């Protein structure tokens, strides 16, 4: 799986270092501090080897050294020093760690993931679910995570009744899951927090005031530090629905769609220590 893990290759916060491509540490345009075959003068991570130069958010910093690789920022301050930038840190002031960033660039990045239903594939630098017919479409990570905060961005596919797009964490089949979705409700689209664990199954819902039409892009984030808080964002619009979490949150990450196609741009996972 193509992933960026905390402690593996991250340089200090860009806010405190030289900008990529500045060649500040070298004396010539051919200097290559990280020996990745890309000269510092044009390297988007001059002190972290990244020959592929992947840059999901198209800012100055490549994924391999960007403390918020999914958010385009001029700088990425990290006041608590946990190598998760303040702009994407679910708990500023608390030391957590980045468990996974997957930009869905190539098939190797979903090696080991399993589809229990749907038509899941990777192309065009995105994870796609291409089965539009009614029913749940599930795609699960190979490994379980502890208590995690997750952010993803998806593009809405086909327009059809009873659509739902999102993901679940803490997934153990038939036992528990904590889900965040944007879905069609009886009065219009909703942001929904669902929590299921032994002896409990419930939902919290908030009306979604953004758009939920084909080709619309929505960022969806889950923060278990605030209950099962699900926040959907689109432009300047953010809507949250907050539920609850059970005694255990250990389980897999599962992407979820129902009655629509969809594509996911990335997944960013912070494990809460």
C-alpha positions as CSV (number, residue, x, y, z in Angstrom):
1,X,0.0,0.0,0.0
2,X,1.3,3.4,-0.9
3,X,1.1,5.3,2.4
4,X,2.9,7.9,4.4
5,X,3.5,7.0,8.1
6,X,4.4,9.3,10.9
7,X,8.0,9.2,11.7
8,X,9.0,7.9,8.3
9,X,10.5,10.6,6.2
10,X,8.6,13.7,7.5
11,X,10.7,16.8,7.8
12,X,10.1,19.6,10.3
13,X,7.1,21.8,9.7
14,X,7.4,23.7,6.4
15,X,6.7,26.9,8.4
16,X,10.1,26.6,10.1
17,X,12.2,25.4,7.1
18,X,13.2,26.5,3.6
19,X,10.5,26.3,0.9
20,X,10.8,23.4,-1.5
21,X,12.8,24.3,-4.6
22,X,14.7,27.1,-2.8
23,X,18.0,25.1,-2.9
24,X,18.8,27.0,0.3
25,X,21.0,24.3,1.7
26,X,23.0,23.7,-1.5
27,X,25.4,25.7,-3.5
28,X,24.3,24.8,-6.9
29,X,21.3,23.8,-9.0
30,X,22.4,20.1,-9.1
31,X,22.4,19.6,-5.3
32,X,20.3,16.6,-4.2
33,X,20.3,16.3,-0.4
34,X,17.9,13.4,-0.3
35,X,19.5,11.6,-3.2
36,X,16.2,10.8,-4.9
37,X,17.3,11.8,-8.3
38,X,15.5,15.2,-8.2
39,X,17.6,18.3,-7.8
40,X,16.8,20.4,-4.7
41,X,16.1,23.4,-7.0
42,X,12.9,21.6,-8.3
43,X,12.3,19.0,-5.5
44,X,9.0,19.5,-3.6
45,X,10.6,17.6,-0.6
46,X,14.3,18.5,-0.8
47,X,15.2,16.6,2.4
48,X,12.8,13.6,2.1
49,X,13.3,11.1,-0.7
50,X,10.3,11.2,-3.1
51,X,11.3,10.5,-6.6
52,X,7.7,10.3,-7.7
53,X,7.1,14.0,-6.5
54,X,3.5,13.2,-5.7
55,X,1.5,16.2,-4.5
56,X,-2.2,15.5,-3.9
57,X,-3.1,19.0,-2.8
58,X,-0.9,20.8,-5.4
59,X,0.7,23.1,-2.9
60,X,4.5,23.7,-2.6
61,X,5.0,20.5,-0.6
62,X,5.0,16.9,-1.8
63,X,3.0,14.3,0.0
64,X,6.1,12.8,1.6
65,X,6.9,15.9,3.6
66,X,3.6,17.7,3.7
67,X,2.1,17.7,7.3
68,X,-1.4,18.1,5.7
69,X,-1.0,16.4,2.4
70,X,-4.6,16.8,1.5
71,X,-4.9,20.5,2.3
72,X,-3.2,23.2,0.1
73,X,-1.5,25.6,2.6
74,X,1.4,28.0,2.2
75,X,2.8,26.8,5.5
76,X,2.0,23.9,7.8
77,X,2.7,24.9,11.4
78,X,2.7,22.1,13.9
79,X,2.6,23.7,17.4
80,X,2.3,20.4,19.3
81,X,5.1,18.7,17.3
82,X,3.2,15.5,16.5
83,X,3.9,15.8,12.7
84,X,0.3,16.4,11.9
85,X,-0.1,20.0,10.7
86,X,-2.4,22.3,12.7
87,X,-4.7,22.7,9.7
88,X,-5.6,19.0,9.8
89,X,-4.9,18.1,13.4
90,X,-8.0,16.7,15.1
91,X,-6.6,17.5,18.5
92,X,-4.3,20.5,18.5
93,X,-2.2,20.5,21.6
94,X,-2.3,16.7,22.0
95,X,0.4,14.5,20.6
96,X,-1.2,12.0,18.2
97,X,0.3,10.5,15.1
98,X,-0.4,10.0,11.4
99,X,-1.4,6.4,10.7
100,X,-2.0,6.5,7.0
101,X,-2.2,8.9,4.0
102,X,-3.3,7.2,0.8
103,X,-3.6,9.3,-2.3
104,X,-5.0,6.4,-4.4
105,X,-2.4,6.9,-7.1
106,X,-1.9,3.3,-8.4
107,X,-3.3,-0.2,-7.9
108,X,-0.6,-1.0,-5.3
109,X,-2.1,1.5,-3.0
110,X,-5.2,-0.7,-2.5
111,X,-3.3,-4.0,-2.3
112,X,-4.9,-6.1,0.4
113,X,-8.2,-4.1,0.5
114,X,-11.3,-6.3,0.1
115,X,-14.6,-5.6,-1.6
116,X,-17.5,-7.4,-0.1
117,X,-19.9,-5.8,-2.7
118,X,-19.8,-3.3,-5.5
119,X,-17.4,-2.6,-8.3
120,X,-14.3,-1.0,-6.7
121,X,-11.3,-0.1,-8.7
122,X,-8.6,2.5,-8.9
123,X,-8.0,4.8,-11.9
124,X,-7.5,8.5,-12.6
125,X,-5.8,9.0,-9.2
126,X,-9.0,8.1,-7.4
127,X,-10.8,5.1,-5.8
128,X,-14.0,4.4,-7.7
129,X,-17.2,2.5,-6.9
130,X,-18.9,2.1,-10.3
131,X,-22.0,0.0,-9.4
132,X,-25.1,2.4,-9.5
133,X,-27.8,-0.1,-8.7
134,X,-29.5,-0.1,-5.2
135,X,-27.7,-1.8,-2.3
136,X,-24.7,-1.3,0.0
137,X,-21.2,-1.3,-1.5
138,X,-18.4,-2.0,0.9
139,X,-14.6,-1.8,0.6
140,X,-12.5,-2.5,3.7
141,X,-8.9,-1.9,4.7
142,X,-6.6,-4.9,5.2
143,X,-5.6,-3.8,8.8
144,X,-7.5,-2.7,11.8
145,X,-6.8,0.7,13.4
146,X,-7.2,1.9,17.0
147,X,-9.2,5.0,17.7
148,X,-8.8,7.2,14.6
149,X,-9.8,10.5,13.1
150,X,-10.4,10.1,9.3
151,X,-10.8,12.6,6.5
152,X,-11.6,11.9,2.9
153,X,-13.0,13.7,-0.1
154,X,-15.5,12.2,-2.5
155,X,-17.2,13.1,-5.8
156,X,-20.9,12.3,-6.1
157,X,-21.8,9.9,-8.9
158,X,-25.1,9.0,-10.4
159,X,-28.3,10.7,-9.3
160,X,-30.8,8.2,-7.9
161,X,-33.1,7.8,-4.9
162,X,-31.7,6.8,-1.4
163,X,-28.1,7.6,-2.1
164,X,-25.4,7.4,0.6
165,X,-21.7,8.0,0.4
166,X,-19.2,7.9,3.2
167,X,-17.1,5.5,5.4
168,X,-17.1,3.6,8.7
169,X,-14.3,3.1,11.2
170,X,-14.0,0.5,14.0
171,X,-15.6,-1.9,11.6
172,X,-16.0,-5.5,12.8
173,X,-18.7,-7.3,10.8
174,X,-21.8,-8.0,12.8
175,X,-20.3,-6.4,15.9
176,X,-19.6,-2.7,15.6
177,X,-19.1,0.3,13.3
178,X,-19.0,4.0,13.5
179,X,-20.0,5.6,10.2
180,X,-20.1,9.1,8.6
181,X,-22.2,9.6,5.5
182,X,-23.9,12.2,3.4
183,X,-27.2,10.7,2.2
184,X,-30.6,11.3,1.0
185,X,-33.2,11.8,3.7
186,X,-36.9,12.2,3.8
187,X,-36.6,16.0,3.7
188,X,-33.4,16.3,1.6
189,X,-29.7,15.5,1.9
190,X,-28.4,14.9,5.4
191,X,-25.1,14.4,7.3
192,X,-25.5,11.3,9.3
193,X,-23.5,9.9,12.2
194,X,-24.2,6.2,12.8
195,X,-22.9,4.2,15.7
196,X,-23.4,0.4,16.2
197,X,-21.9,-1.6,19.0
198,X,-23.2,-4.4,21.3
199,X,-26.5,-3.3,22.8
200,X,-26.6,0.0,20.8
201,X,-27.6,1.2,17.3
202,X,-28.5,4.8,16.7
203,X,-28.0,7.8,14.4
204,X,-27.7,11.5,14.6
205,X,-28.6,13.6,11.6
206,X,-28.2,17.2,10.4
207,X,-29.6,18.7,7.2
208,X,-26.9,19.1,4.6
209,X,-27.0,22.7,3.3
210,X,-24.5,22.2,0.5
211,X,-25.2,20.5,-2.8
212,X,-25.4,16.7,-3.4
213,X,-25.6,16.4,-7.1
214,X,-23.6,14.4,-9.6
215,X,-20.0,15.7,-9.9
216,X,-20.2,17.6,-6.6
217,X,-17.2,17.2,-4.3
218,X,-17.6,16.9,-0.5
219,X,-15.0,16.5,2.2
220,X,-16.1,14.3,5.0
221,X,-14.3,14.0,8.3
222,X,-14.8,11.9,11.5
223,X,-13.5,12.9,14.9
224,X,-14.1,10.3,17.7
225,X,-12.5,12.7,20.3
226,X,-15.9,14.5,20.1
227,X,-18.1,11.5,20.1
228,X,-18.7,10.1,16.7
229,X,-18.6,13.6,15.2
230,X,-19.1,13.7,11.4
231,X,-18.4,16.9,9.5
232,X,-19.1,17.5,5.8
233,X,-17.6,20.5,4.1
234,X,-18.0,22.1,0.7
235,X,-16.6,25.5,0.0
236,X,-17.5,27.7,3.0
237,X,-20.3,25.3,4.1
238,X,-19.7,22.9,7.0
239,X,-22.3,20.8,8.7
240,X,-21.8,18.4,11.6
241,X,-23.7,15.5,13.2
242,X,-22.4,14.1,16.4
243,X,-23.2,10.7,17.8
244,X,-21.5,8.4,20.3
245,X,-18.7,5.8,20.5
246,X,-18.7,2.5,22.4
247,X,-16.2,0.9,24.7
248,X,-14.0,-0.2,21.8
249,X,-13.2,1.6,18.5
250,X,-10.7,-1.0,17.2
251,X,-11.5,-2.2,13.7
252,X,-11.1,-1.7,10.0
253,X,-11.8,1.3,7.8
254,X,-14.6,0.7,5.3
255,X,-15.7,2.9,2.4
256,X,-19.4,2.8,1.9
257,X,-21.8,3.7,-0.9
258,X,-25.5,2.9,-1.5
259,X,-27.5,3.4,-4.7
260,X,-25.0,5.5,-6.4
261,X,-21.5,5.6,-7.9
262,X,-18.8,7.6,-6.3
263,X,-15.0,8.3,-6.3
264,X,-12.7,9.0,-3.4
265,X,-9.7,11.3,-3.8
266,X,-7.7,10.2,-0.7
267,X,-7.9,9.0,2.9
268,X,-6.0,10.7,5.7
269,X,-6.0,8.9,9.1
270,X,-4.7,10.1,12.4
271,X,-4.5,7.7,15.3
272,X,-5.4,9.3,18.6
273,X,-2.9,8.2,21.2
